[in-house]
Amino acid sequence: MVRLFNTLRMACQRNQDTANFVFNGKKIVGVALNYMCAVKARKVAVPTVPLVFLKPTSSYIREGSPIVLPKVFNKVAYEVELGVVIGSRCKNVSKEHAMEYVGGYCLALDLTAQCNLTAARATGGPWTLGKGFDTSTPVSSFIPFDAVQDPHALPLWLKVNGEIKQSGCTADLIFKVPDIISYVSKHMTLEENDLILTGTPHGSEAFKAGDVIECGLADLATMKFKVCDE
């Protein structure tokens, strides 16, 4: 009965306009090193569990606002990703039922201060500052759940100043959407309008003020941002 109620509630929510996840979400959950092409390019071991980090919702921006590079960082890189918007509160979800808690999707950038993360990795320190700075999570408008037949068959691309820099497909994800939701929900409660960033294909590189970054997700979403210094 509880499962039926949750299923009906999710169906109702998917028919509503939940584009306000940017304003109503409580957290952003990122997954690192989740594309096989990136693992092979870096010649590192394939992760055995999702490598999870958190970003604050204050890092969100939408198209029309610029990406602002903080003065404290000298090397910030782009990462184009599929974003998964949680549709209802969930805890200890099985992989088999995880997709019932997906409200929809978005196109996202997970901007990363590589200078900060290099130092953090060397010392075993946190990634918070290098991942969570203001404007580090540009996102598209909400993509309804029913608009995506298979979230694991979506091409992604990113251009800088008109030149292709990243090109991949979500079929290359190491941990699929149900894997991530199930794993994260066993450690923390996922709430309505939370966002999961599923990882980025190979090709992430640093960019600079004056650049224009464009990216796309299949025929579902595109976005463009100008870059400036703080």
N, C-alpha and C positions, 0 to 999 in steps of 0.2 A: 504493500500500500504506500509506504514512504517513497519507494522508487518510482511508482506511478505518479505520485504527487510531484516529485522533482522533475520528472519528464514533462508533465503538463505545464509546470511553472516555467521551465526552460523554453518550451514551445511558445508560450505567451510572450516571454521576454524577447525572443528572437524576432517577433513581429513588431516590437516597439523600436522607437528611435533611441538607440543607446550611444549615439555619437558623443555624448558628454563624458566618455570614459576619461578624457584628459583632465576634466575638472573634478570628477567624482571618484577616481581611483585612489587607493591608499598606498599602493606600492608598485614598483616595476621590478620584475624578476628577470635577470639576464642569465643566459647560458653561454659559457665560453667554449671554444674549441669543439664545435658541434657539427662541422662539415668534414667529411672524409678527405676532400680535396685540400683543405687547410692542414689537416694532420699530415698528409703525405708531403705537402710542400715544406712543412716545418720539420719533417723527419722526427716526429715525436710519437710516443706511445698513444694508441687509441684509448680515450678515457673509458673507464669501466662503469662510471656513474656520471650523471650530468654535473658539470662544474658550474655551480650557481653563485651569483652575486646579486646584490640589491642596488637599485638606483632610486633617488628621491623623485617624487612627482614634480618637484620644482624644476626639474631638468627638461620638462616638456616644452616644445615650441611647435607651432603650426606654420604652414606655408604662408608667406607674407612677412614673417619675422626673420631677421638674419641669424645665422650662426655666429656667435661671438667667441673668439678665442681668448681665454683668460691670460692675463699678463704673466701669471706664475708658471705657465706651461710653454715649452718651446717645440713640442712635437705632438700634434693631435692628429689622429687618423680617423678615416671614415669606415663604417661597417654597415652595409645594407642588410636588412633582416625582415623576415616575416614576424609580425607581432600577433599574438593571440590574446584576445580580450576575454576575460573570465565573465561568465554570465550569471553565476550564482555561487554563493558561499559553499566551499567544499573542504573537507578534511578526510585524510586516509582514503582517498579514492583509488579504486582499482583501475588498471589500464583498460579493462573491458568497458568501463562506464565513464572514463575520463572525458570523452567527447560530449557527453551530456551536459557538461559544465562550461562548454565553450559558447560564449555569446556571439562572437564574431572575430574579425581580424582587422589588421591595418598593415600598411607599409611603414617601416621604421628605420631610423639610423641610430646606431649605438656608437656615438662618438667617444673616442678613447684617447686619453693623454698617455701616449706610449712612453714618454719620458718618465712619468710618474709610475706607471705599471712596471717598467723595467727595474726601477729601484725597489718597488714593493716586492716583486718576485725574488729579488736577490736577498732580501732581508726577511722574507716570510711575512711582510706587512700587508695590511688591508688594501683593497682596490678602490675604496670609497671615493677618494678625491679624484682619482684619474678617470672614474666612470660617471660620477654624479654631479659634475659641475654644471652651472646654468647653461642652457641651450644644448645640452649633450644628448637629448632624446627628441629629435624632430620626428613627427608622426603625420601620417595622412589622415583623411577622414575615415570614419568607421566603415568597415566592409561587412555587410550582413552575413551571418552564418550560411544562409542558403545560397549565397552568391558564389561560394567556393565548394565545388564538387569534391575535390580531393586536395587538402592542404599540403600533401606530400608530392605534388606534381606541378609546382608553380615556379616559373622562371623568375629570376631576380637579376637586375642589372643596375650599374651605377656609372655615371659619367662625371668627369671633372673637366670643365671648360670644353665640353662637347666630345671628349675622348673617353672611350670605354675603359674603365679601370677594373670593374668587377662584373663577372657574368657567371651565374650558377643556377641551380635548381634545387628546390626543397627535397627532391628525391634523394639528394646526397646527405641529408641530415643523418647523423649517427643516432641520436635519440629523437624519436618522432614526438609529435605533439602529445599523444596519450602517455608516452613514457615520462615526459617532463612533468605534466600535470600530476600524475600519480606519485612520482618521486618527491616533488616539492610539497605536495599536500600531506605527505607522511611526516614532514618536518615543520611545516607552518601552514596555517589556514590561509587558503586563497579566498579572496572576497570579490564580490561583484565589482566590475570595472577595473580590477587589477590587470596589469599587462605583463605578458611573458614575451621576452625577446629570445627567439629560438636559435640565434647564432648567425654567423656570416660566412659566405664562401671565401675562398682564397683571393687575395688581391688587395687586402687592406693596406693603405699607405697614408703617409702624412699629407696634409694639405695646408694652404696658407691663406692669409687675408687677401681679398681680391678674387679668389676662385669662385666659381659657380658650380654647385653640386646638384646633379639631377639623378633621380633614381626611379625605378619602376618595379611593379609586381604584376607579372602576367599582363592581362588587359584590365586589371582591377583598379590599379592606382598608379599615379605618377606624382612626383613632387620636385620642386626646385627651390634651392636656397642660395642666397649670396652669403659670403663669408667676410667678416670684418674683425679687426682687432678690438680688444676691450679699450 
